[in-house]
Amino acid sequence: MRARALLTALAGLGSAVGCGDSSTARSGTAPARDSAGIAIVENQTPVWPEGSGWTVSPNPTLEMGVAEGDPDQEFYQIAGVTRLSDGTVVVANAGTQQLRYYAADGSLRHTVGRKGGGPGEFGMLLTMLGVPGDSVLTFDAMNRRLSLFDATGRHVRDFGRTDAANPVPLLVLGRLDDGTYAAQQPNMRIGPAMLQRPAGPARDSVYVLHLDPAGAPADTFGLFPGQRVDVQMIEFGGRTMPMPIMLPFSPAASVAAGGDRVYVGVSDTYEIGVYSLTGQLRSLIRKPHEPRALTEAEIEGHRARLTEVMEGQANPLMTQFQDAYAKVPYPETMPAFGELLVDRAGNLWAADVTALERDARRWNVFDRDGVWLGSVTTPPGLNVREIGADYVLGHATDDDEVERVFVYGLVKPATSR
């Protein structure tokens, strides 16, 4: 592990702030300040004038998914979506362990994969994302391997076991300019170590990993604070054991990767670190943030949604989880931000946290210099997976649990480019 990255992470990203030389920054930011070689981008106001920023089209340019009827349009457990340069949309449908390739008009071209352990097959398709060259990268949690497919869906190669010693699944975030990959993995106590966890409040941590071109862990960007948990005792297999219950709306590490950098932010405060491919902390991005109070209505709605999900999986263990979640405390305020995403042009998008997954979501957009451009709101319930030069791609689940894929236009007025 790189000592600098680890020490920076454990000390908190904000510990790097100090006095130093300044340089001229774009309108809307304070002059960037260097401290121990780290640039600090202090954003004060957005660059886009009021009403002139980017917007998402009110209606989708493509919508796929039905409740029943056409099996080609029935989705179950979507694990990822991406759009290729010719407009082809690839959907990872984990319910059938398939990659589905759709033409730009939404008609199915062909499918790739099936359940199994052979080349191009999946035991448990957990994630899929687009990577440069119109290829897609998948992670199979059951077979514990990364797989690369070309633009036609041809299976190119498997990357072997990414970390056979650690059964905790990792989340691959993207391929970087040098052919390596960035990923994150919870630093969870499992097996005998799990049984030693004391009951009560705790905070887990997250490794941000650097994988070599063969998909094997090469190094780490650091160990960062994860989600807050409440360790409660449950009955399982005739014995009492501790189980960490994740606290709703807890601040935690959010990670994104693209091009020649990896972004890591811990959402206790609005500060996002920018790391080079060698693991050096290049800069810190900040913007003003007034913590938003979590309302009683939001808490009640969130509890109701948890109950709804758990009641559909009734068993003794799930009943204990339901009882445990009924006891967990909710924070007074929301985290500073949630998910991070790098668009195809290299801009960083940081989502506000919403009370329910079906709410509309606001994203703050920062350019490659860390300058705050402004905000963009995405449609209610849309799980955004990819942002291109002129589109936003994602999927959503409606009130009837029907999964659908959407492409929306991303409108960029000339005054905001």
C-alpha positions in Angstrom: 0.0 0.0 0.0 1.3 3.5 -0.8 2.2 5.1 2.5 1.3 8.6 1.4 -2.2 7.6 0.2 -3.0 5.6 3.3 -1.8 8.3 5.7 -3.7 10.9 3.9 -6.9 8.9 3.9 -6.7 7.9 7.6 -5.9 11.5 8.6 -8.9 12.7 6.6 -8.7 14.5 3.3 -9.1 17.8 4.9 -5.9 17.5 6.9 -3.9 18.5 3.8 -5.2 22.1 3.9 -2.7 24.8 4.7 -1.2 28.0 3.5 0.9 28.4 0.3 1.2 30.0 -3.0 -1.9 30.9 -5.0 -2.8 31.0 -8.6 -5.5 32.5 -10.7 -8.7 30.4 -10.9 -11.7 30.6 -13.1 -14.7 32.7 -12.2 -16.7 31.1 -9.4 -13.7 29.8 -7.5 -11.3 31.3 -5.0 -7.6 31.2 -6.0 -6.3 27.7 -5.8 -3.9 27.3 -2.8 -1.0 24.8 -2.6 -0.3 23.0 0.6 2.4 20.4 0.7 2.1 20.1 -3.1 -1.6 19.7 -3.0 -3.9 22.1 -4.9 -7.0 23.2 -3.1 -9.9 24.3 -5.3 -12.2 26.4 -3.2 -15.4 26.8 -5.1 -17.7 29.6 -4.0 -20.4 30.0 -6.7 -21.1 28.0 -9.8 -19.8 29.1 -13.2 -23.1 28.7 -15.1 -25.3 31.8 -14.9 -28.7 31.2 -13.4 -30.9 29.4 -15.9 -28.2 28.8 -18.5 -26.7 25.4 -17.4 -27.1 21.9 -18.7 -30.5 20.2 -18.5 -31.9 16.8 -19.1 -34.6 16.5 -21.7 -38.1 16.1 -20.2 -38.9 13.0 -22.2 -36.6 10.0 -22.9 -35.2 9.6 -26.4 -35.3 5.8 -25.8 -37.3 3.7 -23.3 -37.2 -0.1 -23.0 -38.9 -2.5 -20.6 -42.4 -4.0 -20.2 -44.2 -5.7 -17.4 -45.0 -8.7 -19.5 -45.4 -9.8 -23.1 -42.2 -9.4 -25.1 -39.4 -11.4 -23.3 -36.8 -9.3 -25.1 -38.1 -6.3 -23.2 -38.5 -7.9 -19.8 -35.7 -7.0 -17.5 -34.9 -8.5 -14.1 -32.0 -7.4 -11.8 -30.3 -5.0 -14.2 -26.6 -5.0 -13.2 -25.4 -2.3 -15.6 -26.1 -0.4 -18.8 -23.8 1.3 -21.3 -24.1 2.9 -24.7 -21.6 2.2 -27.5 -20.4 4.8 -30.1 -22.9 3.6 -32.7 -25.9 4.0 -30.4 -26.1 0.3 -29.3 -27.3 0.0 -25.8 -25.9 -3.0 -23.8 -28.0 -4.2 -20.8 -26.6 -6.6 -18.2 -29.6 -8.6 -17.2 -28.5 -10.6 -14.2 -31.9 -12.4 -13.9 -31.0 -14.4 -17.0 -27.2 -14.0 -16.7 -27.0 -12.3 -20.1 -25.6 -9.3 -21.8 -28.3 -8.0 -24.2 -27.3 -5.8 -27.2 -30.0 -3.4 -28.4 -30.0 -1.2 -31.5 -30.5 2.5 -31.2 -34.2 2.1 -31.7 -34.5 -0.4 -28.8 -34.9 -3.6 -30.9 -32.9 -6.6 -29.6 -29.9 -7.5 -31.8 -28.5 -10.4 -29.9 -27.7 -11.8 -26.5 -24.4 -13.0 -25.0 -23.9 -15.3 -22.0 -25.8 -17.7 -19.9 -25.6 -19.3 -16.5 -22.4 -21.3 -16.0 -18.7 -21.2 -15.3 -17.3 -21.4 -18.8 -15.8 -18.6 -20.9 -18.5 -16.0 -21.6 -20.8 -17.5 -19.0 -21.8 -16.0 -15.6 -22.5 -17.6 -12.2 -23.7 -14.3 -10.7 -23.4 -11.2 -12.9 -22.9 -8.5 -10.4 -21.7 -5.4 -12.4 -21.1 -4.3 -16.0 -19.7 -1.0 -17.3 -18.5 0.4 -20.6 -14.8 0.9 -21.1 -12.8 2.6 -23.9 -12.9 1.0 -27.3 -16.6 0.2 -27.2 -15.9 -2.8 -24.9 -17.7 -3.8 -21.8 -16.3 -5.2 -18.6 -18.2 -7.5 -16.3 -17.6 -8.8 -12.8 -18.9 -12.3 -11.9 -19.3 -12.6 -8.1 -19.8 -16.4 -8.2 -16.8 -17.2 -10.5 -14.9 -14.3 -9.0 -13.5 -13.0 -12.3 -13.6 -10.0 -14.6 -14.5 -10.6 -18.2 -14.0 -8.3 -21.3 -16.3 -8.3 -24.3 -15.8 -6.4 -27.5 -18.3 -4.1 -29.3 -20.0 -7.1 -30.9 -20.3 -9.0 -27.7 -17.5 -11.4 -28.5 -15.9 -12.7 -25.3 -12.3 -11.5 -25.4 -10.8 -12.9 -22.2 -11.3 -13.5 -18.5 -9.0 -11.8 -16.0 -8.9 -14.7 -13.5 -9.6 -14.4 -9.9 -9.2 -10.8 -8.8 -8.7 -11.6 -5.1 -9.2 -15.2 -4.2 -8.2 -14.6 -0.6 -11.0 -12.1 0.0 -14.5 -13.3 -0.6 -16.0 -9.8 -0.3 -17.1 -8.7 -3.8 -15.3 -5.8 -5.3 -16.8 -3.1 -7.4 -14.8 -2.2 -10.5 -15.2 1.6 -11.2 -13.5 1.9 -14.6 -10.5 1.4 -16.8 -7.8 4.1 -16.6 -5.7 5.6 -19.4 -2.7 3.3 -18.7 -4.8 0.1 -19.0 -5.2 -0.4 -15.3 -8.4 -0.5 -13.4 -9.8 1.2 -10.2 -12.1 -0.7 -7.9 -13.4 -0.5 -4.3 -13.9 -3.2 -1.8 -15.4 -3.1 1.7 -12.9 -3.8 4.4 -15.4 -6.2 6.2 -14.7 -8.5 9.0 -15.8 -12.0 7.9 -15.5 -15.5 9.2 -14.0 -15.8 12.8 -13.2 -12.1 12.9 -16.9 -11.3 12.4 -17.8 -13.2 15.6 -15.4 -10.9 17.6 -17.2 -7.7 16.7 -18.6 -6.0 19.8 -22.2 -4.9 19.8 -22.9 -1.2 19.4 -22.0 1.7 17.0 -19.0 1.3 14.7 -17.7 2.6 11.4 -16.5 0.3 8.6 -13.9 1.2 6.0 -13.4 0.9 2.3 -10.3 0.0 0.2 -9.8 1.8 -3.0 -7.8 -0.6 -5.2 -5.6 -0.3 -8.2 -5.8 -3.4 -10.4 -3.2 -4.2 -13.0 -4.1 -4.8 -16.7 -4.7 -8.5 -15.8 -7.2 -7.5 -13.1 -5.1 -8.5 -10.2 -4.7 -6.1 -7.2 -1.5 -4.1 -7.9 -1.7 -1.6 -5.1 -4.2 0.6 -3.2 -5.1 4.2 -3.4 -5.9 4.1 0.3 -8.2 2.9 3.1 -11.1 5.3 3.7 -13.9 5.7 6.2 -16.9 3.7 5.2 -20.5 3.6 6.4 -21.5 3.9 10.0 -23.1 0.7 11.4 -24.9 -0.5 14.5 -23.7 -4.0 15.4 -26.6 -6.0 16.7 -26.9 -9.6 17.9 -29.0 -12.0 15.8 -29.8 -15.7 15.9 -28.5 -17.8 13.0 -27.9 -21.5 12.7 -28.6 -22.1 16.4 -26.1 -19.5 17.6 -26.0 -15.9 18.5 -23.7 -13.7 16.4 -23.0 -10.1 15.7 -24.4 -8.5 12.5 -23.6 -4.9 11.4 -26.7 -3.0 10.4 -25.9 -0.2 8.1 -27.2 3.1 9.4 -29.5 4.9 6.8 -28.0 8.1 5.3 -24.6 7.6 6.9 -21.7 9.5 5.4 -19.2 7.3 3.7 -16.5 7.1 1.0 -17.7 7.6 -2.6 -15.4 6.8 -5.4 -15.3 7.4 -9.2 -12.6 6.8 -11.8 -11.9 7.9 -15.4 -9.0 8.9 -17.6 -5.9 9.6 -15.6 -7.4 10.1 -12.2 -9.4 8.6 -9.3 -11.8 10.6 -7.2 -12.4 9.8 -3.5 -14.7 11.8 -1.3 -15.8 11.1 2.3 -19.2 12.8 2.7 -18.9 14.0 6.2 -17.9 17.2 4.5 -18.0 18.5 0.9 -14.5 17.6 -0.1 -13.3 15.3 -2.9 -9.8 14.2 -3.3 -8.2 13.8 -6.8 -5.6 11.0 -7.1 -3.1 10.4 -9.9 -2.5 6.9 -11.4 0.6 6.6 -9.1 -1.6 7.1 -6.0 -0.6 10.7 -5.3 -3.2 13.1 -3.9 -3.2 15.8 -6.6 -5.9 18.2 -5.4 -8.9 18.7 -3.2 -12.2 19.9 -4.6 -14.5 21.8 -2.2 -17.8 23.7 -2.4 -20.0 25.4 0.2 -22.3 23.0 1.9 -25.1 23.7 4.3 -26.2 20.4 5.9 -29.8 19.6 5.1 -32.0 18.4 7.9 -33.7 15.0 7.5 -37.4 15.4 8.0 -39.8 13.1 9.9 -41.7 12.5 6.6 -38.5 11.3 4.9 -37.7 9.0 7.8 -41.2 7.5 7.8 -41.1 7.0 4.1 -37.7 5.4 4.2 -38.8 3.0 7.0 -41.9 2.1 5.1 -39.8 1.3 2.0 -37.5 -0.9 4.0 -40.4 -2.8 5.5 -42.0 -3.2 2.0 -38.8 -4.8 0.7 -38.2 -7.1 3.6 -41.8 -8.3 3.9 -41.4 -9.7 0.4 -38.7 -12.0 1.6 -40.2 -13.3 4.8 -38.1 -15.8 6.7 -36.7 -15.9 10.3 -33.5 -14.1 9.4 -35.2 -11.4 7.5 -37.6 -10.9 10.4 -34.6 -10.2 12.6 -33.2 -7.7 10.1 -36.6 -6.0 10.0 -36.6 -5.7 13.8 -33.0 -4.5 13.8 -33.7 -1.8 11.2 -36.7 -0.6 13.3 -34.3 0.3 16.1 -31.5 2.0 14.2 -31.2 5.8 14.7 -31.5 8.2 11.8 -29.1 11.1 11.5 -30.2 14.7 11.9 -28.8 15.7 8.6 -28.1 14.2 5.2 -24.5 13.5 4.0 -22.8 16.2 2.0 -23.1 14.2 -1.2 -23.7 10.6 -2.4 -22.6 8.9 -5.6 -19.7 10.1 -7.7 -19.6 9.6 -11.5 -17.2 10.6 -14.3 -18.8 11.5 -17.6 -17.3 10.7 -21.0 -15.8 14.1 -21.2 -14.0 13.8 -17.9 -16.3 16.0 -15.8 -17.1 14.9 -12.3 -20.7 14.6 -11.2 -21.5 14.4 -7.5 -25.1 13.5 -6.5 -27.1 14.9 -3.7 -28.5 12.2 -1.4 -32.3 11.7 -1.6 -34.6 10.1 0.9 -36.0 7.6 -1.5 -34.6 6.0 -4.6 -37.6 7.1 -6.7 -37.0 10.8 -6.0 -35.5 13.2 -8.6 -31.8 13.8 -7.9 -29.6 16.8 -8.3 -26.0 16.5 -9.4 -23.3 19.1 -8.9 -20.9 19.1 -11.9 -17.2 19.9 -11.7 -14.8 20.2 -14.7 -11.4 18.5 -14.9 -9.9 21.4 -13.0 -12.3 20.9 -10.1 -14.2 24.0 -10.9 -17.9 23.9 -10.0 -19.9 24.4 -13.1 -23.4 24.1 -11.7 -26.1 21.5 -11.1 -28.2 19.2 -13.2 -31.3 17.4 -12.1 -32.1 13.9 -13.4 -35.6 12.3 -13.6 -37.3 10.8 -10.6 -36.1 7.2 -9.8 -33.4 7.1 -12.5 -30.4 5.2 -11.5 -27.8 7.0 -13.7 -25.1 4.7 -15.0 -23.5 6.7 -17.8 -23.3 10.3 -19.0 -22.1 11.1 -22.6 -21.6 14.3 -24.5 -25.4 14.6 -25.2 -27.1 11.9 -23.3 -27.8 10.4 -19.8 -28.3 6.7 -19.6 -29.8 4.7 -16.7 -32.5 2.4 -15.4 -35.4 2.7 -13.0 -37.9 0.4 -11.2 -41.5 1.6 -11.1 -44.1 1.1 -8.3 -45.1 -2.3 -9.8 -41.4 -3.4 -9.7 -41.1 -3.2 -13.5 -37.5 -2.5 -14.5 -36.9 -0.1 -17.5 -33.9 1.4 -19.3 -34.0 5.0 -20.4 -31.8 7.3 -22.5 -32.4 11.1 -22.1 -30.9 13.9 -24.0 -28.4 16.1 -22.2 -29.0 19.7 -23.4 -26.0 22.1 -23.3 -26.7 25.7 -24.2 -23.9 27.5 -26.0 -23.5 29.8 -23.0 -22.6 27.0 -20.7 -20.2 24.9 -22.7 
